[in-house]
Amino acid sequence: MTPTQMSATLTPSPEVTFRAPDVSDGVRLWEIARDSEVLDLNSSYSYVLWCQDYSRTSVVAEVDGKVVGFVTGYVRPQAPDTLMVWQVAVDADQRGLGLAGRMLTALMDRVEGDAITRMQTTISPDNDASQALFTRFAERRGMTITRRDYFAPEVFPDSHEPEDLYTIAPRT
């Protein structure tokens, strides 16, 4: 192996910063969601509003000053100890690096100070990647994960898949 080849294999991956989003990140969140081609795309306004009103319960990942991923969430009104994760998205060129799981960890680490001990999300039955992401997250934290039927396809006005509710909670 030449010195140049050795240098290339030892090049560290870029540093990732995790932080709460601000209003100026709303457009970028919308772009990442749009470019994912799999997330339900909300209006650009909703992403800007989310960054304003739910920044404490959301996180963005930044590489070299550019937002490359996000998790949006909120505290469930009927369960103030529960963070409901709305969307998780990562830029195509950042996928496969464990960024989604690291964002979930950074977010949960932050909100645990607010007495939030559980996480919930909905996932369609055919979304193996999201099921694996949340299962690995629960395992890393030593928590349980359960699934139950939540929204049947008939409740949606379009051809939306059903959504199952996953709950990640401390072991009892």
VOLO-249406 format. One record per residue: residue in one letter; y, x, z of N, C-alpha, C in turn. Coordinates in steps of 0.02 Angstrom, whole numbers, padded with zeros to 5 digits, always signed. Atoms other than C-alpha are relative to their C-alpha. Layout:
{'A',{Y,X,Z},{Y,X,Z},{Y,X,Z}}
...
// end
This chain:
{'M',{-00059,+00043,+00000},{+00000,+00000,+00000},{+00062,+00045,+00000}}
{'T',{-00061,-00039,+00004},{+00170,+00069,-00048},{+00047,-00020,+00056}}
{'P',{-00049,+00019,-00052},{+00316,+00074,+00076},{+00037,-00065,-00017}}
{'T',{-00035,+00062,+00020},{+00401,-00065,-00025},{-00045,-00060,+00014}}
{'Q',{+00046,+00055,-00014},{+00246,-00175,-00014},{-00007,-00012,+00075}}
{'M',{+00005,+00007,-00073},{+00231,-00140,+00173},{+00062,-00034,+00027}}
{'S',{-00063,+00030,-00023},{+00414,-00185,+00198},{+00001,-00074,-00016}}
{'A',{+00000,+00070,+00019},{+00391,-00348,+00103},{-00047,-00041,+00044}}
{'T',{+00046,+00038,-00042},{+00241,-00398,+00209},{+00024,-00004,+00072}}
{'L',{-00025,+00000,-00069},{+00335,-00358,+00370},{+00066,-00035,+00007}}
{'T',{-00064,+00034,-00002},{+00492,-00454,+00324},{-00006,-00062,+00044}}
{'P',{+00005,+00059,-00043},{+00522,-00578,+00464},{+00025,-00063,-00035}}
{'S',{-00025,+00063,+00027},{+00544,-00760,+00422},{+00069,-00012,+00028}}
{'P',{-00068,+00012,-00024},{+00722,-00821,+00438},{+00001,-00035,+00068}}
{'E',{-00007,+00031,-00066},{+00781,-00872,+00610},{+00021,-00073,-00008}}
{'V',{-00014,+00072,+00001},{+00784,-01059,+00641},{+00037,-00018,+00063}}
{'T',{-00038,+00025,-00056},{+00913,-01139,+00753},{-00011,-00075,+00005}}
{'F',{+00008,+00071,-00011},{+00882,-01310,+00829},{+00060,-00024,+00041}}
{'R',{-00059,+00026,-00035},{+01031,-01416,+00882},{+00005,-00075,-00013}}
{'A',{-00014,+00071,+00012},{+01093,-01593,+00897},{+00042,-00006,-00064}}
{'P',{-00040,+00008,+00060},{+01164,-01658,+00733},{+00070,-00024,+00017}}
{'D',{-00066,+00030,-00006},{+01347,-01700,+00711},{+00015,-00038,-00064}}
{'V',{-00017,+00044,+00056},{+01434,-01818,+00590},{-00003,+00037,-00067}}
{'S',{-00001,-00037,+00063},{+01454,-01682,+00459},{-00070,+00013,-00028}}
{'D',{+00068,-00011,+00023},{+01264,-01667,+00449},{-00030,-00062,-00034}}
{'G',{+00027,+00063,+00025},{+01240,-01849,+00396},{-00018,+00002,-00073}}
{'V',{+00013,-00004,+00072},{+01252,-01814,+00209},{-00062,+00042,-00012}}
{'R',{+00057,-00044,+00010},{+01126,-01673,+00223},{-00065,-00034,+00021}}
{'L',{+00060,+00037,-00020},{+01002,-01783,+00318},{-00019,-00049,-00055}}
{'W',{+00014,+00047,+00054},{+01018,-01914,+00182},{-00031,+00037,-00060}}
{'E',{+00027,-00039,+00056},{+00987,-01780,+00048},{-00072,+00021,+00012}}
{'I',{+00068,-00021,-00016},{+00832,-01714,+00136},{-00047,-00060,-00004}}
{'A',{+00042,+00060,+00002},{+00763,-01891,+00157},{-00010,-00021,-00073}}
{'R',{+00005,+00019,+00071},{+00801,-01931,-00026},{-00047,+00047,-00037}}
{'D',{+00039,-00050,+00036},{+00723,-01770,-00089},{-00073,+00002,+00022}}
{'S',{+00070,+00000,-00023},{+00565,-01796,+00015},{-00044,-00043,-00045}}
{'E',{+00035,+00046,+00044},{+00515,-01936,-00105},{-00056,-00039,+00035}}
{'V',{+00050,+00039,-00037},{+00405,-02009,+00033},{+00030,-00041,+00056}}
{'L',{-00031,+00038,-00054},{+00522,-02067,+00171},{+00034,-00062,-00028}}
{'D',{-00043,+00057,+00017},{+00602,-02238,+00167},{+00071,+00025,+00004}}
{'L',{-00069,-00024,+00002},{+00778,-02191,+00113},{+00047,-00054,+00025}}
{'N',{-00051,+00045,-00027},{+00912,-02273,+00218},{+00066,+00015,-00035}}
{'S',{-00065,-00012,+00031},{+01094,-02286,+00164},{+00030,+00064,+00027}}
{'S',{-00033,-00061,-00024},{+01201,-02130,+00176},{+00040,-00015,+00063}}
{'Y',{-00038,+00021,-00059},{+01307,-02225,+00301},{-00044,+00003,+00063}}
{'S',{+00043,+00002,-00059},{+01158,-02248,+00417},{-00014,+00070,+00027}}
{'Y',{+00012,-00069,-00023},{+01126,-02059,+00423},{+00062,+00028,+00035}}
{'V',{-00062,-00022,-00031},{+01309,-02024,+00462},{+00007,-00033,+00069}}
{'L',{-00004,+00037,-00063},{+01309,-02159,+00596},{-00052,+00027,+00050}}
{'W',{+00052,-00026,-00044},{+01145,-02093,+00666},{+00022,+00066,+00032}}
{'C',{-00023,-00065,-00026},{+01220,-01919,+00684},{+00056,-00008,+00051}}
{'Q',{-00053,+00015,-00047},{+01366,-01996,+00777},{-00027,-00030,+00065}}
{'D',{+00021,+00040,-00058},{+01279,-02119,+00892},{-00064,+00022,+00034}}
{'Y',{+00065,-00019,-00028},{+01107,-02043,+00917},{-00012,+00076,-00004}}
{'S',{+00008,-00073,+00004},{+01139,-01856,+00913},{-00039,+00028,+00059}}
{'R',{+00036,-00025,-00060},{+01071,-01833,+01090},{-00075,-00006,-00009}}
{'T',{+00071,+00012,+00008},{+00903,-01902,+01036},{-00026,+00017,-00070}}
{'S',{+00019,-00025,+00066},{+00895,-01816,+00867},{+00009,+00075,-00002}}
{'V',{-00006,-00073,+00005},{+00881,-01636,+00810},{+00001,+00019,-00074}}
{'V',{+00002,-00030,+00066},{+00916,-01533,+00655},{-00023,+00072,+00007}}
{'A',{+00020,-00070,+00004},{+00841,-01367,+00605},{+00044,+00033,-00052}}
{'E',{-00047,-00035,+00044},{+00959,-01242,+00527},{-00026,+00070,-00014}}
{'V',{+00018,-00068,+00021},{+00917,-01084,+00428},{+00059,+00027,-00040}}
{'D',{-00057,-00031,+00035},{+01058,-00969,+00373},{+00058,-00049,-00008}}
{'G',{-00057,+00046,+00000},{+01186,-01104,+00415},{-00011,-00064,-00039}}
{'K',{+00014,+00060,+00039},{+01100,-01239,+00311},{-00052,-00043,+00037}}
{'V',{+00048,+00046,-00030},{+01014,-01392,+00384},{-00059,-00007,-00048}}
{'V',{+00060,+00001,+00042},{+00834,-01386,+00319},{-00052,-00051,+00026}}
{'G',{+00046,+00050,-00026},{+00752,-01520,+00426},{+00033,-00041,+00054}}
{'F',{-00028,+00041,-00053},{+00783,-01660,+00548},{-00053,-00046,+00030}}
{'V',{+00037,+00054,-00033},{+00705,-01780,+00672},{+00053,-00047,+00027}}
{'T',{-00045,+00050,-00028},{+00798,-01941,+00710},{-00040,-00041,+00050}}
{'G',{+00032,+00040,-00051},{+00758,-02038,+00867},{+00050,-00037,+00042}}
{'Y',{-00043,+00037,-00046},{+00826,-02157,+00997},{-00041,-00018,+00061}}
{'V',{+00034,+00023,-00060},{+00784,-02214,+01172},{-00013,-00075,-00008}}
{'R',{+00018,+00070,+00008},{+00691,-02379,+01167},{+00035,-00042,+00054}}
{'P',{-00036,+00041,-00049},{+00800,-02513,+01251},{-00045,-00030,+00054}}
{'Q',{+00045,+00032,-00048},{+00650,-02596,+01334},{-00042,+00051,+00038}}
{'A',{+00039,-00052,-00033},{+00575,-02428,+01388},{+00043,+00063,+00004}}
{'P',{-00047,-00056,-00003},{+00709,-02304,+01444},{-00031,+00068,+00012}}
{'D',{+00034,-00064,-00007},{+00578,-02169,+01474},{-00033,+00022,-00066}}
{'T',{+00035,-00011,+00063},{+00525,-02173,+01290},{+00048,+00016,-00057}}
{'L',{-00036,-00020,+00060},{+00595,-02081,+01140},{-00037,-00028,-00060}}
{'M',{+00029,+00026,+00062},{+00561,-02176,+00978},{+00022,+00045,-00057}}
{'V',{-00016,-00043,+00056},{+00552,-02055,+00832},{+00001,-00043,-00063}}
{'W',{-00011,+00042,+00059},{+00621,-02138,+00676},{-00024,+00036,-00063}}
{'Q',{+00018,-00037,+00060},{+00606,-02006,+00540},{-00006,+00075,+00016}}
{'V',{+00009,-00073,-00003},{+00545,-01826,+00524},{-00001,+00024,-00072}}
{'A',{-00002,-00025,+00069},{+00589,-01729,+00367},{+00016,+00075,-00001}}
{'V',{-00011,-00071,+00009},{+00587,-01548,+00309},{+00008,+00014,-00074}}
{'D',{-00009,-00021,+00069},{+00653,-01471,+00148},{-00065,+00027,-00029}}
{'A',{+00062,-00021,+00033},{+00515,-01434,+00022},{-00013,+00075,+00009}}
{'D',{+00011,-00072,-00005},{+00543,-01246,+00031},{-00012,+00025,+00072}}
{'Q',{+00013,-00018,-00070},{+00523,-01248,+00222},{-00065,-00031,+00027}}
{'R',{+00061,+00032,-00023},{+00363,-01350,+00230},{-00056,+00050,+00007}}
{'G',{+00057,-00044,-00011},{+00204,-01272,+00294},{+00013,+00056,+00049}}
{'L',{-00019,-00052,-00047},{+00296,-01163,+00420},{+00000,-00024,+00072}}
{'G',{+00001,+00028,-00068},{+00272,-01275,+00571},{+00066,-00025,+00025}}
{'L',{-00067,+00020,-00020},{+00453,-01329,+00571},{+00003,-00070,+00030}}
{'A',{-00001,+00069,-00026},{+00420,-01515,+00600},{-00023,+00000,+00073}}
{'G',{+00025,-00003,-00069},{+00318,-01478,+00756},{+00049,+00035,+00047}}
{'R',{-00049,-00035,-00041},{+00448,-01356,+00820},{+00061,-00043,+00014}}
{'M',{-00056,+00046,-00012},{+00585,-01487,+00797},{-00019,-00052,+00053}}
{'L',{+00022,+00048,-00051},{+00483,-01614,+00896},{+00001,+00031,+00069}}
{'T',{+00001,-00035,-00064},{+00460,-01486,+01034},{+00071,+00011,+00026}}
{'A',{-00070,-00012,-00021},{+00645,-01440,+01038},{+00032,-00064,+00023}}
{'L',{-00030,+00064,-00018},{+00694,-01622,+01044},{-00028,-00026,+00066}}
{'M',{+00030,+00024,-00063},{+00571,-01670,+01181},{+00021,+00043,+00059}}
{'D',{-00024,-00044,-00054},{+00621,-01517,+01283},{+00070,-00021,+00023}}
{'R',{-00068,+00019,-00017},{+00801,-01577,+01275},{+00003,-00067,+00037}}
{'V',{-00007,+00067,-00029},{+00774,-01761,+01317},{-00040,-00009,+00065}}
{'E',{+00036,+00005,-00064},{+00653,-01729,+01460},{+00048,+00003,+00059}}
{'G',{-00051,-00002,-00052},{+00808,-01690,+01561},{+00033,-00067,+00013}}
{'D',{-00026,+00068,-00007},{+00856,-01872,+01535},{-00053,-00048,+00026}}
{'A',{+00056,+00039,-00028},{+00694,-01932,+01619},{-00041,-00035,-00054}}
{'I',{+00042,+00026,+00054},{+00611,-01966,+01451},{-00066,+00037,+00004}}
{'T',{+00065,-00031,-00009},{+00426,-01935,+01472},{-00050,-00017,-00055}}
{'R',{+00045,+00023,+00052},{+00349,-02025,+01323},{+00035,+00002,-00068}}
{'M',{-00025,+00002,+00069},{+00368,-02022,+01134},{-00041,-00052,-00037}}
{'Q',{+00035,+00046,+00044},{+00326,-02158,+01010},{+00025,+00010,-00071}}
{'T',{-00019,-00001,+00070},{+00329,-02166,+00822},{-00046,-00049,-00037}}
{'T',{+00044,+00041,+00042},{+00260,-02277,+00685},{-00020,+00042,-00061}}
{'I',{+00027,-00038,+00056},{+00150,-02206,+00548},{-00044,-00047,-00040}}
{'S',{+00044,+00041,+00041},{+00068,-02292,+00401},{-00071,+00029,+00001}}
{'P',{+00069,-00023,-00006},{-00123,-02282,+00402},{-00020,+00055,-00050}}
{'D',{+00018,-00051,+00049},{-00128,-02172,+00246},{+00039,+00065,+00007}}
{'N',{-00042,-00060,-00007},{-00005,-02041,+00311},{-00036,+00051,+00047}}
{'D',{+00039,-00048,-00039},{-00129,-01908,+00368},{+00043,+00058,+00027}}
{'A',{-00041,-00056,-00022},{+00005,-01773,+00379},{+00039,-00017,+00063}}
{'S',{-00037,+00020,-00060},{+00110,-01869,+00506},{-00047,-00011,+00058}}
{'Q',{+00048,+00010,-00054},{-00043,-01919,+00605},{-00020,+00068,+00030}}
{'A',{+00019,-00067,-00023},{-00093,-01735,+00615},{+00058,+00033,+00038}}
{'L',{-00059,-00029,-00033},{+00085,-01681,+00661},{+00007,-00024,+00072}}
{'F',{-00009,+00028,-00067},{+00098,-01798,+00810},{-00061,+00013,+00044}}
{'T',{+00059,-00017,-00039},{-00081,-01765,+00864},{+00003,+00071,+00025}}
{'R',{-00008,-00070,-00021},{-00050,-01577,+00867},{+00054,+00007,+00052}}
{'F',{-00054,-00001,-00049},{+00113,-01606,+00960},{-00026,-00021,+00069}}
{'A',{+00028,+00025,-00063},{+00023,-01707,+01094},{-00048,+00052,+00031}}
{'E',{+00047,-00051,-00025},{-00114,-01575,+01109},{+00037,+00060,+00029}}
{'R',{-00038,-00059,-00024},{+00012,-01432,+01127},{+00032,-00014,+00067}}
{'R',{-00034,+00017,-00062},{+00098,-01525,+01268},{-00048,-00026,+00054}}
{'G',{+00048,+00024,-00048},{-00063,-01578,+01354},{+00008,-00074,+00015}}
{'M',{-00013,+00072,-00008},{-00022,-01762,+01327},{-00053,-00040,-00038}}
{'T',{+00045,+00044,+00036},{-00124,-01910,+01269},{+00036,-00030,-00060}}
{'I',{-00028,+00036,+00057},{-00098,-01997,+01102},{-00044,-00060,-00013}}
{'T',{+00037,+00061,+00015},{-00148,-02176,+01068},{+00032,-00034,-00060}}
{'R',{-00023,+00037,+00059},{-00134,-02287,+00915},{-00017,-00073,+00008}}
{'R',{+00015,+00072,+00003},{-00120,-02475,+00897},{+00035,-00030,-00061}}
{'D',{-00033,+00036,+00054},{-00079,-02595,+00757},{+00069,-00020,+00023}}
{'Y',{-00069,+00017,-00020},{+00107,-02631,+00755},{+00032,-00049,-00048}}
{'F',{-00030,+00045,+00049},{+00185,-02702,+00597},{-00048,-00010,-00058}}
{'A',{+00043,+00016,+00057},{+00076,-02791,+00470},{+00043,+00000,-00063}}
{'P',{-00039,-00002,+00062},{+00128,-02779,+00287},{+00039,-00064,-00013}}
{'E',{-00034,+00064,+00012},{+00176,-02964,+00288},{+00069,-00005,+00031}}
{'V',{-00066,+00005,-00032},{+00327,-02933,+00400},{+00054,+00034,-00042}}
{'F',{-00049,-00035,+00042},{+00411,-02827,+00265},{+00014,-00041,-00063}}
{'P',{-00018,+00040,+00060},{+00505,-02906,+00118},{-00023,+00033,-00065}}
{'D',{+00022,-00036,+00060},{+00434,-02776,-00003},{-00073,+00020,+00008}}
{'S',{+00071,-00020,-00003},{+00267,-02692,-00032},{-00010,+00059,+00048}}
{'H',{+00005,-00052,-00051},{+00280,-02586,+00125},{-00070,+00001,+00030}}
{'E',{+00064,-00008,-00034},{+00122,-02518,+00203},{+00006,-00024,+00072}}
{'P',{-00003,+00016,-00072},{+00076,-02574,+00379},{+00022,+00062,+00038}}
{'E',{-00020,-00055,-00043},{+00142,-02467,+00520},{-00037,-00006,+00067}}
{'D',{+00035,-00004,-00064},{+00038,-02414,+00670},{+00046,+00034,+00050}}
{'L',{-00041,-00030,-00053},{+00121,-02371,+00836},{-00042,+00054,+00035}}
{'Y',{+00030,-00055,-00036},{+00076,-02202,+00909},{+00041,+00014,+00062}}
{'T',{-00034,-00015,-00063},{+00117,-02167,+01091},{-00028,+00065,+00028}}
{'I',{+00017,-00064,-00031},{+00117,-01993,+01164},{+00027,-00002,+00071}}
{'A',{-00020,+00009,-00070},{+00118,-01995,+01353},{-00034,+00053,+00044}}
{'P',{+00032,-00046,-00047},{+00080,-01884,+01502},{-00070,-00026,+00019}}
{'R',{+00066,+00019,-00024},{-00101,-01883,+01558},{+00006,-00028,+00070}}
{'T',{-00003,+00030,-00067},{-00131,-01992,+01710},{-00062,+00015,+00039}}
// end
